[in-house]
Amino acid sequence: QVQLQVSGPRLVKPSETLSLTCTVSGGSVSSGAYYLGWIRQPPGKGLEWIGYTYYRGSTTYSPSLKTRVTISIDTSENQFSLRLSSVTAADTALYYCALSDFGDYAFDYWGPGTLVTVSS
Amino acid sequence: QSALTQPASVSASPGQSITISCTGTSSDVGAYDYVSWYQVQPGKAPQLMIHDVSNRPSGISNRFSGSKSGKTASLTISGLQADDEADYYCSSYTTSATYVFGSGTKVTVL
Protein backbone atom coordinates (compact mmCIF):
# COMPACT_ATOMS: atom_id res chain seq x y z
CA GLN A 1 0.00 0.00 0.00
CA VAL A 2 1.61 3.23 -1.17
CA GLN A 3 1.61 6.04 1.38
CA LEU A 4 2.79 9.61 0.97
CA GLN A 5 3.75 12.24 3.50
CA VAL A 6 4.65 15.87 2.86
CA SER A 7 7.18 17.74 4.97
CA GLY A 8 8.61 21.25 4.89
CA PRO A 9 8.11 24.77 6.24
CA ARG A 10 4.49 25.78 6.74
CA LEU A 11 5.25 29.50 6.63
CA VAL A 12 7.23 31.17 3.86
CA LYS A 13 7.98 34.86 3.40
CA PRO A 14 7.00 36.69 0.19
CA SER A 15 9.66 36.59 -2.54
CA GLU A 16 11.33 33.55 -0.96
CA THR A 17 11.32 29.93 -2.15
CA LEU A 18 8.78 27.36 -0.99
CA SER A 19 10.32 23.91 -0.54
CA LEU A 20 8.38 20.72 0.18
CA THR A 21 9.38 17.08 0.21
CA CYS A 22 7.18 14.06 -0.33
CA THR A 23 8.34 10.84 1.30
CA VAL A 24 7.05 7.67 -0.35
CA SER A 25 6.52 4.40 1.50
CA GLY A 26 5.28 1.16 0.03
CA GLY A 27 6.78 1.99 -3.36
CA SER A 28 10.04 3.13 -4.93
CA VAL A 29 10.48 6.48 -6.71
CA SER A 30 13.28 4.95 -8.77
CA SER A 31 11.41 1.86 -9.89
CA GLY A 32 9.95 3.56 -12.94
CA ALA A 33 6.54 2.42 -11.75
CA TYR A 34 5.20 5.87 -10.96
CA TYR A 35 4.84 9.42 -12.16
CA LEU A 36 5.51 11.73 -9.19
CA GLY A 37 3.45 14.89 -9.03
CA TRP A 38 2.35 17.94 -7.08
CA ILE A 39 -1.09 19.53 -6.88
CA ARG A 40 -2.29 22.44 -4.78
CA GLN A 41 -5.56 23.95 -3.57
CA PRO A 42 -5.71 27.60 -2.48
CA PRO A 43 -8.15 28.27 0.37
CA GLY A 44 -11.70 28.32 -0.94
CA LYS A 45 -10.61 27.46 -4.47
CA GLY A 46 -10.23 24.41 -6.66
CA LEU A 47 -7.42 21.98 -7.33
CA GLU A 48 -4.52 23.17 -9.48
CA TRP A 49 -2.02 20.82 -11.12
CA ILE A 50 1.59 21.95 -10.59
CA GLY A 51 3.66 19.34 -12.42
CA TYR A 52 5.13 15.86 -12.43
CA THR A 53 8.37 14.03 -12.96
CA TYR A 54 9.32 10.50 -13.92
CA TYR A 55 12.50 8.68 -12.90
CA ARG A 56 13.25 7.49 -16.41
CA GLY A 57 11.94 10.52 -18.24
CA SER A 58 11.39 14.24 -18.28
CA THR A 59 9.61 16.66 -16.01
CA THR A 60 6.54 18.63 -17.07
CA TYR A 61 5.15 21.74 -15.40
CA SER A 62 1.98 23.77 -15.48
CA PRO A 63 2.35 26.55 -18.06
CA SER A 64 1.30 29.12 -15.49
CA LEU A 65 3.99 28.07 -13.00
CA LYS A 66 6.83 26.70 -15.12
CA THR A 67 9.09 29.74 -14.76
CA ARG A 68 9.09 29.35 -10.96
CA VAL A 69 8.78 25.62 -10.24
CA THR A 70 11.23 22.74 -9.99
CA ILE A 71 10.38 19.12 -9.19
CA SER A 72 13.23 16.72 -8.43
CA ILE A 73 13.80 13.17 -7.16
CA ASP A 74 16.04 11.99 -4.30
CA THR A 75 16.37 8.25 -4.79
CA SER A 76 18.56 7.76 -1.70
CA GLU A 77 15.71 8.93 0.54
CA ASN A 78 12.87 7.65 -1.66
CA GLN A 79 11.54 11.19 -1.88
CA PHE A 80 10.67 13.82 -4.43
CA SER A 81 10.59 17.54 -3.91
CA LEU A 82 8.88 20.74 -4.99
CA ARG A 83 10.55 24.14 -5.12
CA LEU A 84 8.51 27.22 -5.99
CA SER A 85 10.44 30.48 -6.18
CA SER A 86 9.42 34.11 -5.74
CA VAL A 87 6.27 33.23 -3.85
CA THR A 88 3.43 35.64 -3.15
CA ALA A 89 0.26 35.42 -1.08
CA ALA A 90 -1.39 33.79 -4.12
CA ASP A 91 0.80 30.74 -3.53
CA THR A 92 -0.80 30.12 -0.14
CA ALA A 93 -2.44 26.73 -0.52
CA LEU A 94 -2.88 23.17 0.61
CA TYR A 95 -0.11 21.30 -1.22
CA TYR A 96 -0.56 17.64 -2.13
CA CYS A 97 1.90 15.15 -3.53
CA ALA A 98 0.43 12.41 -5.67
CA LEU A 99 1.55 9.34 -7.59
CA SER A 100 0.27 7.98 -10.86
CA ASP A 101 0.91 4.38 -11.82
CA PHE A 102 3.06 4.27 -14.95
CA GLY A 103 0.79 4.14 -17.96
CA ASP A 104 -2.11 5.70 -16.07
CA TYR A 105 -3.40 9.20 -16.68
CA ALA A 106 -4.87 9.73 -13.23
CA PHE A 107 -3.59 10.43 -9.73
CA ASP A 108 -3.89 7.07 -8.01
CA TYR A 109 -2.31 7.86 -4.62
CA TRP A 110 -2.44 11.10 -2.64
CA GLY A 111 -0.79 12.37 0.48
CA PRO A 112 -2.90 14.13 3.13
CA GLY A 113 -1.85 17.63 2.07
CA THR A 114 0.06 20.36 3.85
CA LEU A 115 -1.04 23.97 4.24
CA VAL A 116 1.69 26.42 3.31
CA THR A 117 1.08 30.08 4.10
CA VAL A 118 2.98 32.91 2.40
CA SER A 119 3.18 35.84 4.77
CA SER A 120 5.72 38.20 6.23
CA GLN B 1 -4.88 26.39 -19.87
CA SER B 2 -8.25 27.17 -18.33
CA ALA B 3 -9.97 25.05 -15.73
CA LEU B 4 -12.57 22.62 -16.98
CA THR B 5 -16.12 23.81 -16.35
CA GLN B 6 -18.22 22.11 -13.69
CA PRO B 7 -21.44 23.20 -11.99
CA ALA B 8 -20.69 24.87 -8.66
CA SER B 9 -23.14 22.74 -6.73
CA VAL B 10 -25.54 19.83 -7.04
CA SER B 11 -27.92 18.56 -4.38
CA ALA B 12 -30.34 15.68 -4.01
CA SER B 13 -32.01 13.51 -1.41
CA PRO B 14 -30.64 10.16 -0.24
CA GLY B 15 -31.34 7.40 -2.72
CA GLN B 16 -31.59 9.70 -5.70
CA SER B 17 -29.10 10.00 -8.55
CA ILE B 18 -27.06 13.01 -9.60
CA THR B 19 -24.88 13.76 -12.59
CA ILE B 20 -21.97 16.21 -12.62
CA SER B 21 -20.77 17.55 -15.95
CA CYS B 22 -17.21 18.52 -16.86
CA THR B 23 -16.76 20.53 -20.05
CA GLY B 24 -13.44 21.15 -21.69
CA THR B 25 -11.99 21.70 -25.12
CA SER B 26 -10.60 19.74 -28.04
CA SER B 27 -7.17 20.00 -26.37
CA ASP B 28 -8.17 18.17 -23.20
CA VAL B 29 -11.48 16.35 -22.59
CA GLY B 30 -12.19 16.10 -26.31
CA ALA B 31 -8.70 14.87 -27.18
CA TYR B 32 -8.31 11.66 -25.17
CA ASP B 33 -10.26 9.28 -22.97
CA TYR B 34 -8.08 10.31 -20.03
CA VAL B 35 -10.66 11.95 -17.79
CA SER B 36 -10.59 11.14 -14.09
CA TRP B 37 -12.76 12.13 -11.13
CA TYR B 38 -11.78 12.82 -7.51
CA GLN B 39 -13.71 13.04 -4.27
CA VAL B 40 -12.40 15.62 -1.79
CA GLN B 41 -13.73 15.61 1.75
CA PRO B 42 -12.59 18.00 4.51
CA GLY B 43 -9.46 16.82 6.26
CA LYS B 44 -8.96 13.86 3.94
CA ALA B 45 -6.67 13.22 0.99
CA PRO B 46 -8.48 13.35 -2.36
CA GLN B 47 -9.61 9.96 -3.60
CA LEU B 48 -9.65 8.73 -7.19
CA MET B 49 -13.18 7.60 -8.05
CA ILE B 50 -13.05 7.15 -11.83
CA HIS B 51 -10.17 6.97 -14.32
CA ASP B 52 -10.04 6.76 -18.10
CA VAL B 53 -13.57 8.21 -18.35
CA SER B 54 -15.46 5.24 -16.95
CA ASN B 55 -13.19 2.86 -15.04
CA ARG B 56 -13.52 2.41 -11.28
CA PRO B 57 -10.43 1.65 -9.19
CA SER B 58 -10.60 -1.35 -6.92
CA GLY B 59 -12.73 -0.67 -3.87
CA ILE B 60 -14.84 2.12 -5.38
CA SER B 61 -18.58 1.50 -5.23
CA ASN B 62 -20.38 0.72 -8.48
CA ARG B 63 -22.77 3.54 -7.56
CA PHE B 64 -20.17 5.78 -9.18
CA SER B 65 -20.02 5.76 -12.96
CA GLY B 66 -18.49 7.94 -15.66
CA SER B 67 -19.05 8.71 -19.30
CA LYS B 68 -17.99 11.13 -22.00
CA SER B 69 -19.46 12.66 -25.13
CA GLY B 70 -17.31 14.96 -27.19
CA LYS B 71 -15.83 17.66 -24.97
CA THR B 72 -18.03 16.89 -21.96
CA ALA B 73 -17.46 14.18 -19.39
CA SER B 74 -19.92 13.24 -16.68
CA LEU B 75 -19.89 11.58 -13.28
CA THR B 76 -23.07 9.93 -12.07
CA ILE B 77 -23.66 8.95 -8.46
CA SER B 78 -26.65 6.66 -8.02
CA GLY B 79 -28.32 5.73 -4.75
CA LEU B 80 -26.94 8.87 -3.12
CA GLN B 81 -25.74 8.39 0.45
CA ALA B 82 -24.85 10.87 3.20
CA ASP B 83 -21.21 9.82 2.95
CA ASP B 84 -21.14 10.98 -0.69
CA GLU B 85 -21.32 14.60 0.44
CA ALA B 86 -18.05 16.12 -0.78
CA ASP B 87 -16.44 18.23 -3.47
CA TYR B 88 -15.88 16.46 -6.76
CA TYR B 89 -13.28 17.43 -9.33
CA CYS B 90 -12.71 16.18 -12.84
CA SER B 91 -9.28 16.16 -14.42
CA SER B 92 -8.06 15.64 -17.96
CA TYR B 93 -4.74 14.93 -19.61
CA THR B 94 -4.05 17.46 -22.36
CA THR B 95 -2.40 17.56 -25.76
CA SER B 96 0.48 19.47 -24.12
CA ALA B 97 1.22 16.49 -21.85
CA THR B 98 -0.07 18.45 -18.88
CA TYR B 99 -3.13 18.05 -16.68
CA VAL B 100 -6.02 20.38 -16.00
CA PHE B 101 -8.60 20.14 -13.24
CA GLY B 102 -12.21 21.16 -13.24
CA SER B 103 -13.59 24.03 -11.19
CA GLY B 104 -15.13 21.63 -8.70
CA THR B 105 -18.68 20.71 -7.71
CA LYS B 106 -20.03 20.66 -4.17
CA VAL B 107 -22.43 17.76 -3.69
CA THR B 108 -24.95 18.18 -0.91
CA VAL B 109 -27.13 15.35 0.35
CA LEU B 110 -30.39 16.88 1.52
Interface residues (C-beta under 8 A of the other chain):
Chain A: I39 Q41 G46 L47 E48 W49 Y52 T60 Y61 S62 P63 S64 Y96 A98 D104 Y105 A106 F107 D108 W110 G111 P112 G113
Chain B: Q1 A3 Y32 Y34 S36 Y38 V40 K44 A45 P46 Q47 L48 H51 D52 P57 Y89 S91 Y93 S96 A97 T98 Y99 V100 F101 G102 S103 G104
